């Protein structure tokens, strides 16, 4: 890591290199589209109201899976490959990276709790 580069900037650079930001943006657009179509079509097809909630739950639970897969694997012209460890930065985890990880995990858990409370009517 360059001395002028902040730890958060190096993390953003690593996310870009691994194309995690591109994958998550694409996932969000597809997930939003699925929710819109399910909201529109499921009622007309006579499906139960909880069907849209099921789609929302699957989209939300699939997001961390998408992030993890985008982090670990690269799509190359020769197919899907694991990210080459030689290309990985040799940086050491900083206290800031632990804080960011904690905040992301807390937001994820809070989102799941909100979805559960909404579905349970609490």
Order of alpha helices (4+ residues) and beta strands (2+ residues): alpha-alpha-alpha-beta-beta-alpha
